[in-house]
């Protein structure tokens, strides 16, 4: 428990910045203590036919002062007593079933909510996402430091894993890196009509194939490299932690200085309103922490963010900007991961809580470190596997909990299966 003076300073700061007209906060310096609050959180559920809320958990986190509270739902509202006033991130997350037995990850949040005696009744909108068979297994974005010079980033890669019990096909699966490229507390403004139904990408790619060309069996994964070479070689950066010469796919930017490799090329879909790749010499994802998503367009629907004006937009906070960003319907998203510079960037999230209620990081750049999804364990601490021996990876749609941080990146970590169609071996 903090001393009286700490309470006074914290509450006066909130008064000046957020509640300058509130008599209750003006008089706090005359109080002997700050009275704890009873806070009620009500759910606005955006999941059709959700059978129960009993699998959902409420978290209230005051990161500045270190106060954290949890409560489980059993209905569409829950009350928490003894809350110390402050600025809170309020999040709801968990798994739930619909009336047909389909499993959803359900989540929602509100950021930077000032809880005072005058504001103790909060509504949180929660959305649902079907549990995905395809997940990001490993992400390496920070780059490495070469023997000469400061930075090397061409060794970036990510890995997609079949976390289900059935064969999955990469053919036609989309990948997008979301805007802003780096987490920032000055967030973009999107069209009001979009509501909470979209995320927004700087660039979109797609896996090639005619529907069944690129199967992933349970426990198999595929690596997508920025540049599919052995980065450890003297030609590139002997300090790099990875050899990407056996990656299944790469982002080929048609740059003769970095020629096309054996890995299969990803198909380019969108950049600034065009299907063309643009003039950049490489496809660089932010080394400070990007946000990624995998998504799949349902059968019978057409996704064309270049020619369909309803599927692209500008950042409305920049009225003179003509830069276009692709709109990705949240209902299309299979998996999303929010990466940030460090753990203090919770207020700079780009990804809605239903997709990723948390965030992950490595804390520095050009450090040769990445993040890797955790293996699922049972209550006895034993590794969970499918009947064929395939590992089951943790996927709660909260990357704070789901990923190990500051790991040395490894392609096909844990010897997860290399698909039979990989022709680079």
MOJO-V549243 format. One record per pair of residues at least 24 apart in sequence whose C-alpha atoms are under 10 Angstrom apart, sorted by sequence separation. I is the first residue (numbers start at 0). GAP is how many residues later the second one is. If there is no record, write none. Layout:
BEGIN
i->{I	I}
gap->{GAP	GAP}
END
This chain:
BEGIN
i->{4	6	7	51	52	61	62	63	86	87	88	103	104	105	134	135	136	175	176	177	178	222	223	224	225	226	227	252	254	256	257	302	329	330	339	340	390	3	6	7	60	61	62	86	87	88	102	103	104	105	134	135	136	175	176	177	221	222	223	224	225	226	251	252	253	254	255	256	302	329	373	390	6	7	60	61	62	85	86	87	102	103	104	133	134	135	136	174	175	176	177	221	222	223	224	225	226	252	253	254	302	372	375	389	3	4	6	59	60	61	85	86	87	102	103	104	133	134	135	175	176	220	221	222	223	224	225	252	253	254	371	373	374	389	3	4	59	60	61	85	86	101	102	103	132	133	134	174	175	176	252	253	370	372	373	374	3	58	59	60	84	85	86	101	102	132	133	134	174	175	228	251	252	274	372	373	374	2	3	42	58	59	60	84	85	97	131	132	133	173	174	175	227	228	251	252	274	275	371	372	373	41	44	58	59	83	84	96	131	132	173	174	226	227	228	250	251	273	274	296	370	371	372	373	40	42	43	57	58	59	82	83	84	89	91	95	131	132	172	173	174	226	227	228	250	272	273	274	295	296	338	370	371	372	41	42	43	57	58	82	89	90	91	92	94	95	96	130	132	171	172	173	226	227	228	249	250	271	272	273	294	295	297	369	370	371	41	42	56	57	58	84	89	90	91	92	93	94	95	132	133	171	172	173	213	226	227	228	269	270	271	272	294	296	297	369	370	371	40	41	42	56	57	84	90	91	92	94	132	133	170	171	172	227	268	269	270	272	292	294	295	296	369	370	371	40	41	55	56	57	94	133	169	170	171	172	226	227	268	269	272	294	295	296	368	369	370	371	39	40	41	55	56	82	169	170	171	227	268	292	294	295	368	369	370	371	39	40	54	55	56	168	169	170	171	172	224	272	293	294	295	357	358	359	360	367	368	369	370	371	38	39	40	54	55	133	169	170	171	223	272	292	293	294	295	356	357	358	359	360	366	367	368	369	370	374	38	39	53	54	55	79	168	169	170	171	222	223	224	271	272	292	293	294	355	356	357	358	359	367	368	369	372	37	38	39	52	53	54	78	168	169	170	207	223	224	271	272	292	293	294	354	355	356	357	358	359	366	367	368	371	37	38	52	53	54	78	168	169	170	171	206	223	269	271	292	293	354	355	356	357	358	359	360	361	362	363	36	37	38	51	52	53	168	169	170	291	292	293	353	354	355	356	357	358	359	360	361	362	36	37	38	51	52	167	168	169	170	291	292	352	353	354	355	356	357	358	359	360	361	35	36	37	50	51	76	168	169	290	291	292	352	359	360	361	35	36	37	49	50	51	76	167	168	169	204	290	291	359	34	35	36	49	50	51	76	167	168	289	290	291	34	35	36	48	49	50	166	167	168	289	290	34	35	40	42	46	48	49	50	55	56	57	59	166	167	272	288	289	290	33	34	40	46	47	48	49	50	54	55	56	57	58	59	60	61	165	166	167	271	272	273	288	289	33	40	46	47	48	49	54	55	57	60	61	165	166	271	272	287	288	289	49	61	163	164	165	166	167	169	270	271	272	286	287	288	49	52	59	61	161	162	163	164	165	166	270	271	272	285	286	287	288	9	49	161	162	163	164	269	270	271	285	286	287	9	160	161	162	163	226	269	270	285	49	159	160	161	162	207	225	226	269	46	160	161	162	206	207	208	225	268	342	6	160	161	162	206	207	208	224	225	290	292	5	46	160	161	205	206	207	225	290	291	45	159	160	161	205	206	207	289	290	334	336	337	338	44	45	159	160	204	205	206	335	336	337	338	44	45	158	159	160	204	205	292	334	335	336	337	1	44	158	159	203	204	205	335	336	43	157	158	159	203	204	205	42	157	158	202	203	204	290	336	0	156	157	158	202	203	204	336	156	157	202	203	155	156	157	201	202	203	290	17	126	155	156	200	201	202	290	126	154	155	156	200	201	202	204	288	289	13	124	153	154	155	156	200	201	202	203	288	289	13	153	154	155	202	204	288	13	152	153	154	287	288	10	152	153	154	202	287	288	9	10	153	154	155	286	287	288	9	10	38	154	287	288	6	9	37	38	153	154	286	287	6	36	37	38	49	152	286	287	6	36	37	39	40	41	42	43	44	45	46	47	151	285	286	35	36	38	39	40	41	42	43	44	45	46	47	202	286	34	35	36	37	38	39	40	41	42	43	44	45	46	154	33	34	36	37	38	39	40	41	42	43	44	45	46	133	153	154	202	0	33	36	37	38	39	40	41	42	43	44	153	133	136	138	151	152	132	135	136	137	138	139	140	151	154	156	134	135	136	145	150	153	154	155	133	135	146	151	152	154	156	151	154	155	158	205	147	154	157	158	203	204	205	145	146	156	158	200	203	205	24	145	146	157	174	200	23	24	144	145	146	156	173	174	200	23	143	144	145	146	156	173	174	175	21	23	143	144	145	156	173	174	175	198	17	18	143	144	171	173	17	21	143	18	142	143	142	143	14	13	203	13	139	181	182	153	180	181	10	180	181	182	179	180	181	182	177	180	181	182	176	180	181	182	176	180	181	179	180	178	179	180	199	200	177	178	199	176	177	178	197	199	176	177	199	175	176	177	199	175	176	193	174	175	176	174	175	173	174	175	173	174	172	173	174	201	202	203	172	173	190	201	202	203	171	172	173	189	190	200	201	202	171	172	189	190	191	199	200	201	203	170	171	188	189	190	199	200	201	169	187	188	189	198	199	200	239	240	241	155	187	188	189	198	199	200	239	240	153	155	156	186	187	188	197	198	199	239	240	152	153	154	155	187	188	197	198	199	238	239	152	153	155	186	187	196	197	198	199	152	153	155	185	196	197	198	152	196	197	152	193	195	196	197	152	157	159	195	196	197	198	151	179	193	197	150	178	189	142	140	141	142	143	140	141	142	139	140	141	142	140	141	178	139	140	141	177	178	140	141	177	139	140	177	175	177	199	138	198	199	175	198	138	197	198	197	182	196	135	181	182	183	195	198	135	181	182	183	134	135	173	174	177	180	181	182	263	134	173	174	176	177	180	181	182	262	263	133	172	173	174	175	176	177	184	186	261	262	263	133	172	174	183	184	185	186	261	262	131	182	183	184	185	186	187	261	131	182	183	184	186	260	261	182	183	184	246	182	183	184	245	246	181	182	183	218	241	243	181	182	218	240	241	242	243	179	181	182	217	240	241	242	179	180	217	218	239	240	241	179	217	218	219	247	178	217	218	219	246	247	177	178	217	218	245	177	216	217	218	247	248	217	218	247	159	246	247	245	246	247	245	246	247	245	246	244	245	244	223	222	221	222	220	221	220	219	220	220	221	219	220	221	222	218	219	220	221	218	219	220	221	135	138	140	217	218	219	220	134	135	141	217	218	219	133	134	135	138	216	218	219	221	128	129	131	132	133	134	135	215	216	127	128	129	131	132	134	215	216	126	127	128	129	130	131	215	216	126	128	129	130	214	215	128	129	213	214	215	128	213	214	213	212	213	152	155	157	151	152	154	156	157	158	150	151	155	157	150	151	152	149	150	151	141	140	141	144	145	164	140	141	142	143	144	164	139	141	142	143	144	162	163	164	141	142	143	144	162	164	140	141	142	143	126	127	128	140	141	142	143	164	125	126	127	128	140	141	142	163	125	126	127	140	141	142	162	163	164	124	125	126	139	140	141	161	162	163	124	139	140	141	161	162	163	138	139	140	161	162	138	139	160	161	162	137	138	139	160	162	137	138	111	136	137	138	110	111	136	137	110	135	136	137	109	110	135	136	110	134	136	109	108	109	107	108	106	107	108	106	107	105	106	107	105	106	107	108	104	105	106	107	103	104	106	104	105	157	158	160	156	158	159	155	156	157	158	156	158	161	160	161	136	160	88	135	136	88	134	136	134	135	92	93	134	91	92	90	91	132	134	92	93	131	92	130	138	91	130	131	136	137	90	130	136	137	139	90	139	128	139	140	137	139	138	139	137	138	139	137	138	137	136	137	136	137	136	62	63	62	62	104	105	106	104	105	106	104	104	94	93	94	92	93	92	93	92}
gap->{24	24	24	24	24	24	24	24	24	24	24	24	24	24	24	24	24	24	24	24	24	24	24	24	24	24	24	24	24	24	24	24	24	24	24	24	24	25	25	25	25	25	25	25	25	25	25	25	25	25	25	25	25	25	25	25	25	25	25	25	25	25	25	25	25	25	25	25	25	25	25	25	26	26	26	26	26	26	26	26	26	26	26	26	26	26	26	26	26	26	26	26	26	26	26	26	26	26	26	26	26	26	26	26	27	27	27	27	27	27	27	27	27	27	27	27	27	27	27	27	27	27	27	27	27	27	27	27	27	27	27	27	27	27	28	28	28	28	28	28	28	28	28	28	28	28	28	28	28	28	28	28	28	28	28	28	29	29	29	29	29	29	29	29	29	29	29	29	29	29	29	29	29	29	29	29	29	30	30	30	30	30	30	30	30	30	30	30	30	30	30	30	30	30	30	30	30	30	30	30	30	31	31	31	31	31	31	31	31	31	31	31	31	31	31	31	31	31	31	31	31	31	31	31	32	32	32	32	32	32	32	32	32	32	32	32	32	32	32	32	32	32	32	32	32	32	32	32	32	32	32	32	32	32	33	33	33	33	33	33	33	33	33	33	33	33	33	33	33	33	33	33	33	33	33	33	33	33	33	33	33	33	33	33	33	33	34	34	34	34	34	34	34	34	34	34	34	34	34	34	34	34	34	34	34	34	34	34	34	34	34	34	34	34	34	34	34	34	35	35	35	35	35	35	35	35	35	35	35	35	35	35	35	35	35	35	35	35	35	35	35	35	35	35	35	36	36	36	36	36	36	36	36	36	36	36	36	36	36	36	36	36	36	36	36	36	36	36	37	37	37	37	37	37	37	37	37	37	37	37	37	37	37	37	37	37	38	38	38	38	38	38	38	38	38	38	38	38	38	38	38	38	38	38	38	38	38	38	38	38	39	39	39	39	39	39	39	39	39	39	39	39	39	39	39	39	39	39	39	39	39	39	39	39	39	39	40	40	40	40	40	40	40	40	40	40	40	40	40	40	40	40	40	40	40	40	40	40	40	40	40	40	40	41	41	41	41	41	41	41	41	41	41	41	41	41	41	41	41	41	41	41	41	41	41	41	41	41	41	41	41	42	42	42	42	42	42	42	42	42	42	42	42	42	42	42	42	42	42	42	42	42	42	42	42	42	42	43	43	43	43	43	43	43	43	43	43	43	43	43	43	43	43	43	43	43	43	43	43	44	44	44	44	44	44	44	44	44	44	44	44	44	44	44	44	44	44	44	44	44	45	45	45	45	45	45	45	45	45	45	45	45	45	45	45	46	46	46	46	46	46	46	46	46	46	46	46	46	46	47	47	47	47	47	47	47	47	47	47	47	47	48	48	48	48	48	48	48	48	48	48	48	49	49	49	49	49	49	49	49	49	49	49	49	49	49	49	49	49	49	50	50	50	50	50	50	50	50	50	50	50	50	50	50	50	50	50	50	50	50	50	50	50	50	51	51	51	51	51	51	51	51	51	51	51	51	51	51	51	51	51	51	52	52	52	52	52	52	52	52	52	52	52	52	52	52	53	53	53	53	53	53	53	53	53	53	53	53	53	53	53	53	53	54	54	54	54	54	54	54	54	54	54	54	54	55	55	55	55	55	55	55	55	55	56	56	56	56	56	56	56	56	56	57	57	57	57	57	57	57	57	57	57	58	58	58	58	58	58	58	58	58	58	58	59	59	59	59	59	59	59	59	59	59	60	60	60	60	60	60	60	60	60	60	60	60	60	61	61	61	61	61	61	61	61	61	61	61	62	62	62	62	62	62	62	62	62	62	62	62	63	63	63	63	63	63	63	63	63	64	64	64	64	64	64	64	65	65	65	65	65	65	65	65	66	66	66	66	66	66	66	66	67	67	67	67	68	68	68	68	68	68	68	69	69	69	69	69	69	69	69	70	70	70	70	70	70	70	70	70	70	71	71	71	71	71	71	71	71	71	71	71	71	72	72	72	72	72	72	72	73	73	73	73	73	73	74	74	74	74	74	74	74	75	75	75	75	75	75	75	75	76	76	76	76	76	76	77	77	77	77	77	77	77	77	78	78	78	78	78	78	78	78	79	79	79	79	79	79	79	79	79	79	79	79	79	79	79	80	80	80	80	80	80	80	80	80	80	80	80	80	80	81	81	81	81	81	81	81	81	81	81	81	81	81	81	82	82	82	82	82	82	82	82	82	82	82	82	82	82	82	82	82	83	83	83	83	83	83	83	83	83	83	83	83	84	84	84	84	84	85	85	85	85	85	85	85	85	85	85	86	86	86	86	86	86	86	86	87	87	87	87	87	87	87	88	88	88	88	88	89	89	89	89	89	89	89	90	90	90	90	90	90	90	91	91	91	91	91	91	92	92	92	92	92	92	92	92	92	93	93	93	93	93	93	93	93	93	94	94	94	94	94	94	94	94	94	94	95	95	95	95	95	95	96	96	96	97	97	97	98	98	99	100	101	102	102	103	103	104	104	104	105	105	105	105	106	106	106	106	107	107	107	107	108	108	108	108	109	109	109	110	110	111	111	111	111	111	112	112	112	113	113	113	113	113	114	114	114	115	115	115	115	116	116	116	117	117	117	118	118	119	119	119	120	120	121	121	121	121	121	121	122	122	122	122	122	122	123	123	123	123	123	123	123	123	124	124	124	124	124	124	124	124	124	125	125	125	125	125	125	125	125	126	126	126	126	126	126	126	126	126	126	127	127	127	127	127	127	127	127	127	128	128	128	128	128	128	128	128	128	128	128	129	129	129	129	129	129	129	129	129	129	129	130	130	130	130	130	130	130	130	130	131	131	131	131	131	131	131	132	132	132	133	133	133	133	133	134	134	134	134	134	134	134	135	135	135	135	136	136	137	142	143	143	143	143	144	144	144	145	145	145	145	146	146	146	147	147	147	147	147	148	148	148	149	149	149	150	150	150	151	151	151	152	152	153	153	153	154	155	155	156	156	156	156	156	156	157	157	157	157	158	158	158	158	158	158	158	158	158	159	159	159	159	159	159	159	159	159	159	160	160	160	160	160	160	160	160	160	160	160	160	161	161	161	161	161	161	161	161	161	162	162	162	162	162	162	162	162	163	163	163	163	163	163	163	164	164	164	164	165	165	165	165	165	166	166	166	166	166	166	167	167	167	167	167	167	167	168	168	168	168	168	168	168	169	169	169	169	169	169	169	170	170	170	170	170	171	171	171	171	171	171	172	172	172	172	172	173	173	173	173	173	173	174	174	174	175	175	175	176	176	176	177	177	177	178	178	179	179	180	187	188	189	189	190	190	191	192	192	194	194	195	195	195	195	196	196	196	196	197	197	197	197	198	198	198	198	198	198	198	199	199	199	199	199	199	200	200	200	200	200	200	200	200	201	201	201	201	201	201	201	201	201	202	202	202	202	202	202	202	202	203	203	203	203	203	203	203	203	204	204	204	204	204	204	205	205	205	205	205	206	206	206	207	208	208	212	212	212	213	213	213	213	213	213	214	214	214	214	215	215	215	216	216	216	219	220	220	220	220	220	221	221	221	221	221	221	222	222	222	222	222	222	222	222	223	223	223	223	223	223	224	224	224	224	225	225	225	225	225	225	225	225	226	226	226	226	226	226	226	226	227	227	227	227	227	227	227	227	227	228	228	228	228	228	228	228	228	228	229	229	229	229	229	229	229	230	230	230	230	230	231	231	231	231	231	232	232	232	232	232	233	233	234	234	234	234	235	235	235	235	236	236	236	236	237	237	237	237	238	238	238	242	243	243	244	244	245	245	245	246	246	247	247	247	248	248	248	248	249	249	249	249	250	250	250	251	251	251	251	251	252	252	252	253	253	253	253	254	254	254	255	255	256	256	257	257	257	258	258	258	259	259	260	260	260	261	261	262	262	262	262	263	263	263	264	264	264	265	265	265	265	265	266	266	266	266	266	267	267	268	268	268	269	269	270	270	271	271	271	272	272	273	274	274	275	275	276	280	280	281	283	290	290	290	291	291	291	292	293	301	302	302	303	303	304	304	305}
END
